[in-house]
Amino acid sequence: MAYGRGRGAGVRRKGAHDRGARDRGQVALEYLGFLPLLLLVALGAVQLGLIAYAAQQAGTAARTGARSASLDGNYNADCQQAVSSWLKASCGDLAFGDDEVTVTSTVTIPSVIPGIGSFGEAHKTATMPVDH
């Protein structure tokens, strides 16, 4: 007895060819339906990276501004030059202590998600000893 030669072996069921023709393109349509969700997840990942980058840049601006203020320099200009040119940054709060100076920087977090203007601001504070 040969295997696979039982009753109905090699015989096509009625309607099997028709069903395959109807299913053609189904995977492409499912992919197109899932594509917006994939794009939204990708934009969310990029946005999280931008939030982290803006916070890091705010810290850099605060440290640079505090270092400049401790040397009696133009801390606000130095603060803005320390940040990437496409980010909006400011160092407005300056406080002198006994032997130290504290600067707070603010960086606006940009948005890559359509319909959302910005994700607020990142604030960082740095303190340096006064050297003048």
N, CA, C and O of each residue as an XYZ file, in Angstrom:
528
protein
N       0.846     -1.175      0.000
C       0.000      0.000      0.000
C       0.889      1.235      0.000
O       1.799      1.353      0.821
N       0.636      2.111     -0.880
C       1.428      3.329     -1.009
C       0.841      4.396     -0.102
O      -0.376      4.538      0.018
N       1.733      5.139      0.531
C       1.272      6.216      1.406
C       0.758      7.391      0.584
O       1.268      7.672     -0.501
N      -0.251      8.072      1.106
C      -0.774      9.247      0.427
C      -1.667      8.904     -0.747
O      -2.046      9.789     -1.514
N      -2.010      7.631     -0.902
C      -2.848      7.235     -2.016
C      -4.209      6.777     -1.526
O      -4.904      6.017     -2.200
N      -4.573      7.238     -0.368
C      -5.862      6.841      0.188
C      -6.999      7.499     -0.556
O      -6.817      8.113     -1.607
N      -8.145      7.356      0.004
C      -9.326      7.893     -0.633
C      -9.261      9.409     -0.708
O      -9.068     10.054      0.322
N      -9.406      9.978     -1.834
C      -9.428     11.421     -2.013
C      -8.059     12.036     -2.178
O      -7.962     13.257     -2.302
N      -6.991     11.250     -2.187
C      -5.653     11.815     -2.334
C      -5.481     12.340     -3.748
O      -5.803     11.656     -4.720
N      -4.973     13.553     -3.856
C      -4.727     14.149     -5.154
C      -5.965     14.743     -5.796
O      -5.907     15.283     -6.900
N      -7.064     14.643     -5.109
C      -8.307     15.191     -5.651
C      -8.539     16.549     -5.022
O      -8.478     16.688     -3.800
N      -8.796     17.515     -5.816
C      -9.040     18.881     -5.325
C     -10.471     19.014     -4.869
O     -11.402     18.542     -5.522
N     -10.626     19.671     -3.729
C     -11.986     19.900     -3.246
C     -12.664     20.946     -4.102
O     -12.010     21.811     -4.684
N     -13.908     20.864     -4.170
C     -14.673     21.825     -4.950
C     -14.627     23.182     -4.255
O     -14.892     23.265     -3.056
N     -14.301     24.228     -4.971
C     -14.264     25.580     -4.415
C     -12.902     25.977     -3.868
O     -12.739     27.123     -3.450
N     -11.922     25.092     -3.852
C     -10.599     25.433     -3.318
C      -9.919     26.480     -4.188
O      -9.273     27.391     -3.669
N     -10.055     26.362     -5.476
C      -9.446     27.346     -6.383
C     -10.152     28.691     -6.271
O      -9.509     29.738     -6.340
N     -11.418     28.668     -6.104
C     -12.180     29.915     -6.004
C     -11.795     30.698     -4.754
O     -11.665     31.921     -4.806
N     -11.611     30.006     -3.633
C     -11.265     30.689     -2.396
C      -9.893     31.350     -2.505
O      -9.719     32.461     -2.002
N      -8.933     30.723     -3.130
C      -7.606     31.301     -3.306
C      -7.644     32.560     -4.145
O      -6.895     33.501     -3.882
N      -8.486     32.594     -5.128
C      -8.607     33.784     -5.971
C      -9.230     34.933     -5.194
O      -8.869     36.091     -5.406
N     -10.157     34.631     -4.301
C     -10.806     35.683     -3.513
C      -9.863     36.247     -2.456
O      -9.989     37.416     -2.090
N      -8.924     35.450     -1.957
C      -8.017     35.890     -0.895
C      -6.807     36.650     -1.425
O      -6.035     37.206     -0.643
N      -6.638     36.680     -2.716
C      -5.478     37.357     -3.294
C      -5.523     38.848     -2.938
O      -6.544     39.506     -3.139
N      -4.420     39.373     -2.411
C      -4.348     40.789     -2.035
C      -4.769     41.065     -0.605
O      -4.691     42.208     -0.154
N      -5.210     40.058      0.116
C      -5.663     40.271      1.489
C      -4.515     40.710      2.388
O      -4.699     41.584      3.234
N      -3.356     40.132      2.224
C      -2.202     40.496      3.047
C      -1.810     41.947      2.795
O      -1.460     42.669      3.728
N      -1.869     42.372      1.547
C      -1.534     43.763      1.224
C      -2.515     44.722      1.886
O      -2.113     45.769      2.394
N      -3.784     44.377      1.884
C      -4.783     45.237      2.533
C      -4.605     45.258      4.046
O      -4.759     46.307      4.671
N      -4.284     44.118      4.638
C      -4.039     44.083      6.078
C      -2.816     44.920      6.432
O      -2.809     45.611      7.451
N      -1.794     44.861      5.605
C      -0.590     45.661      5.840
C      -0.905     47.146      5.733
O      -0.441     47.934      6.557
N      -1.681     47.539      4.739
C      -2.061     48.950      4.592
C      -2.897     49.424      5.774
O      -2.802     50.585      6.172
N      -3.700     48.553      6.330
C      -4.481     48.924      7.507
C      -3.621     49.067      8.749
O      -3.932     49.863      9.636
N      -2.546     48.305      8.817
C      -1.656     48.327      9.977
C      -0.586     49.410      9.874
O       0.008     49.787     10.884
N      -0.336     49.913      8.667
C       0.718     50.892      8.425
C       0.561     52.182      9.236
O       1.560     52.660      9.771
N      -0.630     52.774      9.358
C      -0.742     53.989     10.186
C      -0.339     53.762     11.639
O       0.257     54.642     12.261
N      -0.654     52.606     12.177
C      -0.261     52.304     13.554
C       1.262     52.200     13.670
O       1.845     52.682     14.642
N       1.897     51.580     12.696
C       3.361     51.495     12.701
C       3.998     52.879     12.608
O       4.984     53.157     13.291
N       3.440     53.744     11.769
C       3.970     55.103     11.649
C       3.800     55.880     12.947
O       4.693     56.629     13.344
N       2.669     55.709     13.606
C       2.435     56.403     14.873
C       3.412     55.935     15.949
O       3.914     56.749     16.724
N       3.682     54.648     16.003
C       4.655     54.121     16.966
C       6.054     54.661     16.654
O       6.800     55.010     17.569
N       6.410     54.731     15.376
C       7.723     55.264     14.997
C       7.838     56.741     15.365
O       8.870     57.170     15.879
N       6.790     57.521     15.107
C       6.815     58.937     15.482
C       6.900     59.101     16.997
O       7.568     60.013     17.486
N       6.229     58.227     17.739
C       6.318     58.272     19.199
C       7.728     57.997     19.688
O       8.192     58.634     20.633
N       8.411     57.059     19.058
C       9.795     56.763     19.443
C      10.711     57.945     19.139
O      11.582     58.281     19.941
N      10.516     58.574     17.984
C      11.318     59.753     17.643
C      11.022     60.885     18.619
O      11.930     61.610     19.025
N       9.744     61.041     19.001
C       9.372     62.105     19.932
C      10.013     61.889     21.301
O      10.473     62.845     21.926
N      10.047     60.654     21.767
C      10.709     60.374     23.048
C      12.196     60.717     22.977
O      12.763     61.240     23.936
N      12.818     60.424     21.850
C      14.215     60.801     21.669
C      14.406     62.305     21.684
O      15.382     62.797     22.249
N      13.487     63.045     21.070
C      13.567     64.511     21.081
C      13.394     65.073     22.485
O      14.059     66.041     22.852
N      12.513     64.478     23.265
C      12.314     64.932     24.648
C      13.598     64.739     25.449
O      14.021     65.633     26.182
N      14.212     63.570     25.306
C      15.466     63.309     26.022
C      16.578     64.239     25.545
O      17.368     64.727     26.352
N      16.641     64.486     24.239
C      17.676     65.366     23.692
C      17.486     66.794     24.186
O      18.461     67.465     24.524
N      16.240     67.268     24.234
C      15.977     68.630     24.721
C      16.368     68.758     26.190
O      16.918     69.782     26.595
N      16.090     67.730     26.993
C      16.479     67.771     28.404
C      18.000     67.790     28.548
O      18.535     68.501     29.398
N      18.695     67.014     27.722
C      20.159     67.010     27.762
C      20.713     68.370     27.347
O      21.661     68.865     27.957
N      20.136     68.968     26.327
C      20.584     70.281     25.867
C      20.305     71.359     26.914
O      21.087     72.299     27.053
N      19.206     71.235     27.645
C      18.916     72.191     28.719
C      19.979     72.101     29.808
O      20.394     73.123     30.353
N      20.422     70.891     30.129
C      21.494     70.725     31.109
C      22.805     71.322     30.632
O      23.522     71.958     31.405
N      23.119     71.119     29.363
C      24.335     71.706     28.791
C      24.278     73.225     28.831
O      25.260     73.879     29.179
N      23.120     73.788     28.472
C      22.962     75.247     28.485
C      23.090     75.798     29.894
O      23.712     76.842     30.090
N      22.514     75.118     30.880
C      22.595     75.590     32.263
C      24.038     75.562     32.766
O      24.485     76.512     33.407
N      24.767     74.485     32.483
C      26.165     74.406     32.916
C      27.024     75.467     32.239
O      27.865     76.091     32.886
N      26.816     75.672     30.938
C      27.584     76.692     30.222
C      27.258     78.083     30.739
O      28.156     78.904     30.930
N      25.977     78.353     30.968
C      25.575     79.655     31.504
C      26.128     79.896     32.894
O      26.566     81.004     33.203
N      26.113     78.869     33.744
C      26.648     79.015     35.101
C      28.164     79.220     35.070
O      28.700     80.017     35.839
N      28.847     78.505     34.189
C      30.297     78.683     34.071
C      30.628     80.099     33.606
O      31.557     80.722     34.118
N      29.869     80.605     32.637
C      30.094     81.956     32.128
C      29.772     83.004     33.186
O      30.508     83.980     33.334
N      28.681     82.814     33.923
C      28.312     83.771     34.973
C      29.323     83.755     36.110
O      29.566     84.789     36.733
N      29.920     82.590     36.392
C      30.915     82.526     37.466
C      32.185     83.283     37.093
O      32.938     83.715     37.966
N      32.420     83.442     35.788
C      33.583     84.200     35.312
C      33.203     85.623     34.934
O      33.998     86.342     34.329
N      31.993     86.031     35.287
C      31.465     87.370     35.032
C      31.341     87.647     33.530
O      31.627     88.750     33.064
N      30.908     86.622     32.780
C      30.731     86.765     31.334
C      29.270     86.974     30.973
O      28.414     87.103     31.848
N      28.996     87.005     29.679
C      27.633     87.149     29.174
C      26.973     85.769     29.188
O      26.990     85.054     28.186
N      26.398     85.406     30.321
C      25.900     84.050     30.518
C      24.734     83.714     29.598
O      24.615     82.568     29.164
N      23.872     84.676     29.287
C      22.704     84.385     28.460
C      23.115     84.055     27.026
O      22.586     83.111     26.438
N      24.036     84.806     26.462
C      24.507     84.523     25.100
C      25.249     83.195     25.052
O      25.071     82.418     24.113
N      26.081     82.929     26.055
C      26.814     81.662     26.091
C      25.864     80.481     26.250
O      26.073     79.414     25.674
N      24.829     80.690     27.032
C      23.822     79.652     27.249
C      23.142     79.283     25.931
O      22.980     78.100     25.629
N      22.747     80.275     25.154
C      22.055     80.021     23.890
C      22.986     79.427     22.834
O      22.543     78.646     21.992
N      24.265     79.786     22.870
C      25.216     79.236     21.903
C      25.560     77.780     22.200
O      26.022     77.061     21.314
N      25.343     77.343     23.428
C      25.677     75.971     23.801
C      24.646     74.960     23.309
O      24.893     73.754     23.336
N      23.493     75.451     22.862
C      22.390     74.581     22.446
C      22.375     74.484     20.923
O      22.799     75.413     20.235
N      21.891     73.371     20.400
C      21.734     73.214     18.951
C      20.906     74.356     18.389
O      19.972     74.834     19.032
N      21.250     74.786     17.196
C      20.629     75.988     16.626
C      19.141     75.822     16.341
O      18.432     76.826     16.276
N      18.640     74.614     16.170
C      17.230     74.413     15.860
C      16.355     74.302     17.107
O      15.140     74.136     16.998
N      16.960     74.392     18.287
C      16.196     74.394     19.533
C      16.114     75.806     20.087
O      17.059     76.587     19.970
N      14.985     76.124     20.687
C      14.799     77.437     21.306
C      15.173     77.318     22.783
O      14.551     76.563     23.530
N      16.194     78.069     23.194
C      16.677     77.995     24.571
C      16.811     79.385     25.161
O      17.022     80.368     24.451
N      16.682     79.443     26.482
C      16.915     80.703     27.198
C      17.434     80.380     28.591
O      17.115     79.341     29.169
N      18.239     81.292     29.115
C      18.744     81.193     30.482
C      18.335     82.474     31.187
O      19.026     83.488     31.099
N      17.232     82.425     31.873
C      16.720     83.650     32.465
C      16.998     83.797     33.941
O      17.222     84.911     34.413
N      16.992     82.716     34.675
C      17.130     82.804     36.130
C      18.599     82.730     36.523
O      19.286     81.749     36.241
N      19.063     83.784     37.179
C      20.439     83.853     37.664
C      20.384     84.195     39.140
O      19.753     85.175     39.535
N      21.047     83.385     39.957
C      21.055     83.624     41.399
C      22.478     83.480     41.923
O      23.149     82.479     41.671
N      22.926     84.498     42.657
C      24.245     84.450     43.278
C      24.099     84.057     44.734
O      23.260     84.600     45.453
N      24.923     83.106     45.167
C      24.988     82.738     46.570
C      26.245     83.327     47.179
O      26.795     84.294     46.651
N      26.708     82.758     48.284
C      27.929     83.244     48.933
C      29.137     83.088     48.013
O      29.814     84.065     47.694
N      29.396     81.879     47.599
C      30.553     81.601     46.736
C      30.139     80.882     45.456
O      30.971     80.243     44.811
N      28.877     80.977     45.084
C      28.410     80.223     43.931
C      27.373     81.006     43.133
O      26.776     81.965     43.622
N      27.181     80.575     41.913
C      26.178     81.173     41.035
C      25.333     80.031     40.465
O      25.855     78.971     40.119
N      24.024     80.263     40.374
C      23.093     79.260     39.868
C      22.351     79.824     38.663
O      21.828     80.937     38.709
N      22.310     79.051     37.594
C      21.616     79.445     36.365
C      20.611     78.357     36.012
O      20.919     77.167     36.076
N      19.411     78.778     35.641
C      18.374     77.854     35.182
C      18.122     78.101     33.698
O      17.902     79.236     33.276
N      18.157     77.036     32.921
C      17.903     77.156     31.481
C      16.577     76.495     31.136
O      16.106     75.592     31.829
N      15.995     76.969     30.052
C      14.726     76.444     29.562
C      14.863     76.167     28.071
O      15.292     77.034     27.309
N      14.498     74.959     27.657
C      14.524     74.575     26.246
C      13.127     74.099     25.871
O      12.554     73.246     26.549
N      12.579     74.650     24.792
C      11.271     74.226     24.301
C      11.419     72.894     23.570
O      12.287     72.742     22.711
N      10.563     71.930     23.920
C      10.614     70.600     23.315
C       9.773     70.610     22.038
O       8.556     70.782     22.110
N      10.398     70.430     20.874
C       9.628     70.437     19.623
C       8.826     69.150     19.449
O       9.093     68.144     20.105
N       7.847     69.198     18.562
C       6.998     68.043     18.301
C       7.158     67.570     16.865
O       7.249     68.383     15.944
N       7.193     66.256     16.675
C       7.193     65.685     15.334
C       5.849     65.051     15.011
O       5.632     64.595     13.889
N       4.950     65.020     15.982
C       3.634     64.423     15.785
C       2.693     65.495     15.254
O       2.535     66.538     15.889
N       2.068     65.267     14.113
C       1.175     66.270     13.527
C       0.012     66.605     14.464
O      -0.582     65.721     15.081
N      -0.295     67.886     14.554
C      -1.415     68.335     15.364
C      -1.044     68.723     16.776
O      -1.872     69.286     17.492
N       0.162     68.442     17.194
C       0.606     68.803     18.541
C       1.688     69.864     18.394
O       2.718     69.626     17.764
N       1.450     71.040     18.979
C       2.371     72.167     18.825
C       3.722     71.936     19.460
O       4.744     71.999     18.776
N       3.751     71.670     20.753
C       5.010     71.376     21.432
C       4.700     70.524     22.658
O       3.551     70.417     23.085
N       5.724     69.938     23.199
C       5.563     69.089     24.374
C       6.026     69.798     25.641
O       6.483     69.157     26.587
N       5.907     71.101     25.655
C       6.274     71.860     26.842
C       7.728     72.281     26.816
O       8.316     72.493     25.755
N       8.291     72.397     28.000
C       9.664     72.878     28.130
C      10.449     71.982     29.074
O       9.896     71.367     29.986
N      11.745     71.925     28.831
C      12.665     71.219     29.722
C      13.439     72.269     30.512
O      14.020     73.184     29.928
N      13.447     72.141     31.828
C      14.141     73.086     32.710
C      15.273     72.350     33.423
O      15.075     71.262     33.964
N      16.434     72.942     33.420
C      17.580     72.387     34.143
C      18.301     73.516     34.864
O      18.342     74.649     34.384
N      18.866     73.195     36.017
C      19.578     74.169     36.841
C      20.995     73.663     37.091
O      21.212     72.475     37.332
N      21.949     74.581     37.031
C      23.349     74.237     37.305
C      23.947     75.279     38.242
O      23.616     76.462     38.163
N      24.823     74.834     39.121
C      25.501     75.711     40.079
C      27.005     75.550     39.915
O      27.518     74.434     39.830
N      27.706     76.684     39.871
C      29.169     76.689     39.742
C      29.755     77.617     40.801
O      29.100     78.574     41.215
N      30.983     77.344     41.242
C      31.632     78.265     42.179
C      32.014     79.565     41.471
O      32.368     79.556     40.292
N      31.940     80.672     42.192
C      32.299     81.975     41.630
C      33.819     82.063     41.553
O      34.513     81.814     42.539
N      34.334     82.419     40.372
C      35.779     82.470     40.147
C      36.297     83.870     39.864
O      37.388     84.010     39.311
N      35.563     84.895     40.217
C      36.078     86.244     39.952
C      36.134     87.056     41.216
O      36.542     88.217     41.186
